[in-house]
Amino acid sequence: MPERIVSLLPAATEIVCALGLEDRLVGRSHECDYPESVQQLPVCSEANFPDGLSSAEIDVKVKEILADALSVYTVKRDVIKDLQPDVVLTQAQCEVCAVSLPEVEQALSDYLDKPAQIISLQPNSLDEILNDITHVAAVLGAADKGEQLLEDLTERIDIIRHKLKFMELKPSIACVEWLEPLMISGNWIPELVSIAGGTPVLAQAGKHSPYVEWSDIVAADPDIILLMPCGFSIERTMSEVGLLLSRPGFAELKAVKNNRVYIADGNQYFNRPGPRIVDSLEILAEIIHPKQFIFGNEGNGWVKFAL
């Protein structure tokens, strides 16, 4: 049974903790911050661009780094070597979101004093997220705990499915993953929107998040607009919401006229394919069908934005 775990992915850290194995974590990525207690662990990675950049500046910087065939993140292999992990958790889903599998393999190849098993997560759908939880639980010798966690999560998902089984009203919703340039949330988000009783626009379930033009959003004229930039807190998004307010025709959009523009904590919820993805589903259900669902996330996981 692996006793020493290094997680280079926030979602993986949350999976380990949800399985009751936090005491086996010996290292984390610079982005792992939940539960709060993991922040005391040694940091095993760092970003190769400075803090405080705007959305547009982050986009430019990341594209420059990737164009030069460089890594967006650095693995602190000396730190990991000192920690002597049995297992290292990482991802292969997005080279911009977190330390990737090739980076970990390259950094640790023939470097550790003992072999470490590398587990890479690459989910694109809700089922794949749940399967990853089962897989991690099995590798860590906690299959029973994984089965119980999966049962609890599935029960919460089914509650929403059943309550909306005969709901005919399915408002259209644009989930904005990046503000400059504009991106619409793909991967598992359109699926979550559908389960929560909405109709996703401009993105397909299981496909990567697409870049869109502002004219695409105007043409779609969604009933609801939800801002959930990747890696951004509600406060961080609020600081850049002017990027949308200044767009031509913003005030004429149906969602704006009907006071149905929302901001969610993309960093803590929607962008993390771990156990709290079900919290993200519940947030969507609260926003899309407020008369049917109150899970207590308003003010923490999401807020309504008013002009």
matplotlib code that plots the C-alpha trace (Angstrom):
import matplotlib.pyplot as plt

x = [0.0, 1.6, 2.4, 4.0, 2.0, 2.9, 0.0, 0.8, -2.9, -5.5, -8.2, -6.0, -5.2, -8.9, -9.5, -6.8, -8.3, -11.9, -10.7, -9.5, -5.8, -4.6, -2.1, -0.2, 0.2, 3.8, 3.9, 1.7, 1.6, 1.7, -2.0, -3.2, -5.1, -8.1, -8.6, -6.8, -4.7, -2.7, -1.2, 1.4, 2.9, 6.1, 5.4, 6.7, 6.0, 5.9, 4.5, 6.8, 5.1, 4.5, 1.4, -0.9, -1.2, -4.5, -6.5, -5.0, -1.5, -1.8, -3.0, -0.1, 2.5, 1.3, 1.2, 4.7, 6.0, 4.3, 5.4, 9.0, 8.4, 8.9, 6.8, 4.2, 5.2, 8.4, 8.6, 10.8, 12.5, 14.9, 12.0, 10.3, 13.4, 13.8, 10.1, 10.7, 7.2, 5.7, 3.1, 3.0, -0.3, -0.5, -2.6, -2.5, -5.7, -4.4, -0.8, -2.0, -4.0, -1.4, 1.9, 1.5, 2.5, 5.4, 6.8, 6.7, 8.1, 11.0, 11.7, 11.7, 13.2, 16.2, 16.3, 14.6, 16.3, 13.5, 10.9, 7.6, 4.4, 3.0, -0.8, -2.0, -5.6, -7.2, -11.0, -13.2, -16.6, -18.4, -18.2, -14.4, -14.0, -15.9, -13.8, -10.6, -11.7, -12.2, -8.9, -7.0, -8.7, -7.7, -4.0, -3.8, -5.3, -8.6, -11.1, -13.8, -13.5, -13.6, -16.7, -18.4, -17.3, -18.6, -21.9, -22.3, -21.5, -23.8, -26.6, -26.3, -26.2, -29.3, -31.2, -30.9, -31.6, -34.8, -36.1, -35.7, -37.0, -40.2, -38.9, -39.5, -38.0, -34.3, -32.8, -29.8, -26.6, -23.2, -20.4, -17.5, -14.1, -11.9, -12.5, -9.7, -9.7, -13.2, -13.5, -16.6, -16.3, -16.1, -15.1, -17.5, -19.2, -21.8, -22.8, -23.2, -25.3, -27.6, -27.9, -28.7, -31.6, -30.0, -29.0, -25.3, -24.4, -21.2, -19.5, -19.8, -19.7, -16.4, -14.6, -12.0, -13.1, -13.4, -12.3, -15.3, -16.0, -18.1, -20.5, -21.0, -22.3, -24.5, -25.9, -26.6, -28.2, -28.4, -30.9, -28.1, -24.4, -22.1, -18.6, -16.2, -12.7, -10.2, -8.1, -10.0, -11.9, -15.1, -13.1, -10.5, -13.3, -15.0, -11.8, -12.0, -15.7, -15.4, -14.0, -17.6, -19.4, -17.5, -18.5, -20.9, -24.5, -23.8, -26.7, -29.1, -28.5, -31.4, -29.4, -28.4, -31.9, -33.4, -30.7, -29.4, -25.6, -23.6, -20.1, -18.8, -15.6, -14.0, -10.8, -12.4, -15.2, -15.7, -12.0, -11.2, -12.2, -12.4, -15.1, -16.2, -17.4, -20.7, -20.7, -20.2, -23.3, -25.3, -24.2, -25.4, -28.7, -29.2, -28.4, -30.5, -33.5, -33.5, -37.0, -36.2, -32.8, -31.1, -27.8, -26.4, -23.6, -24.8, -22.3, -19.5, -19.5, -21.4, -22.9, -25.4, -23.9, -26.0, -25.2]
y = [0.0, 3.4, 5.4, 8.5, 10.5, 13.6, 15.3, 17.8, 18.4, 20.1, 17.7, 14.7, 16.2, 16.6, 12.9, 11.7, 13.8, 12.7, 9.1, 9.8, 9.5, 13.0, 11.7, 10.0, 13.2, 14.4, 17.0, 19.2, 21.5, 25.3, 25.3, 22.7, 24.7, 22.5, 21.4, 24.2, 21.8, 20.7, 24.1, 23.2, 20.5, 21.1, 22.7, 20.6, 22.9, 26.5, 28.5, 30.0, 33.4, 36.1, 36.6, 39.6, 39.4, 40.2, 37.6, 38.9, 39.0, 35.4, 34.2, 35.9, 34.7, 31.1, 31.0, 32.5, 29.8, 27.0, 28.4, 28.2, 24.5, 25.4, 24.3, 26.5, 24.9, 23.7, 20.5, 20.9, 17.5, 18.1, 18.6, 15.5, 13.5, 14.4, 13.4, 9.9, 9.3, 5.9, 7.6, 10.8, 12.1, 14.4, 15.0, 14.8, 16.7, 20.2, 21.5, 25.0, 23.9, 22.0, 20.1, 17.5, 13.9, 14.4, 17.1, 14.8, 11.8, 13.9, 15.5, 12.3, 9.9, 8.1, 10.8, 9.4, 7.0, 4.6, 4.0, 5.9, 5.1, 8.0, 8.2, 10.5, 11.7, 12.8, 13.2, 14.9, 13.9, 13.4, 9.6, 9.8, 12.0, 9.4, 6.6, 8.5, 8.6, 4.8, 4.3, 6.4, 4.7, 1.3, 2.3, 3.7, 0.6, 2.3, 0.6, 0.3, 4.0, 4.8, 2.8, 4.6, 8.0, 7.2, 6.1, 9.3, 11.5, 9.5, 9.8, 13.6, 13.6, 11.5, 13.8, 16.6, 14.3, 13.0, 16.4, 17.7, 14.6, 16.2, 19.8, 21.2, 24.6, 24.4, 27.9, 28.4, 29.2, 30.4, 29.4, 31.7, 30.0, 32.9, 36.6, 37.8, 36.2, 34.7, 31.0, 28.9, 26.0, 22.6, 19.1, 18.1, 21.5, 21.2, 17.8, 19.3, 22.1, 19.5, 17.5, 20.8, 21.5, 23.9, 24.0, 24.7, 27.0, 27.3, 24.3, 20.5, 17.9, 16.0, 18.5, 21.1, 24.6, 26.6, 30.2, 32.3, 35.7, 38.2, 38.1, 34.4, 35.1, 38.0, 35.7, 32.9, 35.5, 33.0, 33.2, 33.0, 34.0, 32.4, 33.7, 31.0, 31.8, 29.0, 29.5, 32.7, 33.3, 35.4, 38.4, 38.0, 37.7, 40.8, 42.8, 42.0, 41.9, 45.3, 43.4, 42.2, 45.4, 47.3, 44.9, 46.3, 45.2, 43.8, 45.7, 44.4, 40.7, 38.7, 37.5, 41.1, 42.5, 39.8, 40.1, 36.6, 37.2, 35.3, 34.8, 31.5, 30.4, 28.7, 27.9, 26.1, 24.3, 24.0, 23.7, 20.8, 17.3, 15.8, 15.1, 18.8, 18.6, 17.5, 20.8, 22.5, 20.6, 21.8, 25.4, 25.1, 23.7, 26.6, 29.2, 27.6, 26.6, 28.7, 27.8, 24.0, 24.0, 25.7, 24.0, 26.9, 27.8, 31.4, 34.0, 31.4, 29.4, 31.9, 35.4, 37.2, 40.1, 43.2, 46.3]
z = [0.0, -1.1, 2.0, 0.5, -2.1, -4.0, -5.8, -8.6, -9.4, -7.1, -8.1, -7.3, -3.9, -3.2, -4.3, -1.9, 1.0, 0.2, 0.5, 4.0, 3.0, 3.7, 6.2, 3.3, 1.3, 1.6, -1.1, -3.3, -6.3, -5.9, -6.8, -4.3, -1.7, -0.6, 2.0, 3.7, 5.8, 2.7, 2.3, 5.0, 2.7, 0.7, -2.7, -5.6, -8.6, -9.7, -12.6, -15.1, -15.3, -12.7, -10.6, -11.1, -14.9, -16.6, -18.6, -21.9, -20.5, -19.1, -22.5, -24.4, -21.9, -22.0, -25.8, -25.9, -23.6, -25.5, -28.9, -27.6, -26.7, -23.0, -20.1, -18.4, -15.1, -13.4, -11.4, -8.3, -8.7, -5.8, -3.5, -4.8, -4.5, -0.8, -0.2, -1.6, -2.9, -3.7, -5.9, -7.9, -9.1, -12.2, -15.3, -19.1, -19.8, -20.3, -20.5, -19.4, -16.3, -14.3, -14.4, -17.2, -17.5, -19.9, -17.6, -14.6, -16.5, -17.8, -14.4, -12.5, -15.0, -13.4, -10.7, -7.7, -5.3, -5.7, -8.4, -8.0, -9.7, -11.8, -12.0, -14.7, -14.9, -18.2, -17.8, -20.3, -18.9, -15.6, -15.9, -16.5, -13.4, -11.3, -12.9, -12.0, -8.4, -8.5, -10.2, -7.7, -4.8, -6.1, -6.7, -3.1, -1.6, -0.6, -3.0, -0.3, 0.5, -3.2, -3.6, -0.7, -2.0, -5.5, -4.1, -2.2, -5.2, -7.5, -5.0, -5.1, -8.9, -9.1, -6.8, -9.3, -12.3, -10.6, -9.5, -13.1, -14.8, -16.1, -16.3, -19.8, -19.3, -20.1, -20.2, -22.5, -20.7, -21.8, -19.4, -20.0, -19.1, -20.2, -20.6, -22.9, -25.4, -24.9, -24.3, -23.5, -21.1, -22.7, -21.4, -18.6, -18.2, -21.0, -19.5, -16.0, -17.5, -19.1, -15.9, -14.0, -16.4, -18.8, -22.5, -23.0, -25.9, -28.0, -26.6, -26.9, -24.1, -24.0, -26.3, -25.2, -24.5, -27.7, -28.4, -29.5, -30.8, -29.0, -32.0, -31.3, -27.8, -29.1, -31.8, -29.2, -26.9, -24.0, -21.2, -18.6, -18.6, -16.1, -15.7, -14.4, -15.6, -15.2, -12.0, -11.0, -7.7, -7.7, -6.6, -9.3, -12.0, -10.6, -11.1, -14.9, -15.5, -17.2, -20.2, -20.9, -19.8, -22.5, -25.3, -27.9, -27.2, -23.8, -22.2, -24.9, -24.2, -22.8, -19.8, -18.9, -19.3, -17.1, -14.5, -15.1, -15.2, -12.6, -11.4, -10.0, -8.4, -11.3, -9.5, -6.6, -8.4, -12.1, -13.2, -10.8, -11.9, -8.5, -5.9, -5.8, -9.4, -7.8, -5.8, -9.2, -10.5, -7.5, -8.1, -11.7, -10.5, -8.1, -10.8, -13.6, -11.5, -8.3, -7.3, -7.3, -5.7, -2.7, -1.7, 0.2, -2.3, -3.1, -1.8, -1.6, -4.8, -6.9, -6.8, -9.0, -10.9, -11.3, -13.4]

ax = plt.figure().add_subplot(projection="3d")
ax.plot(x, y, z, "-o")
ax.set_aspect("equal")
plt.show()
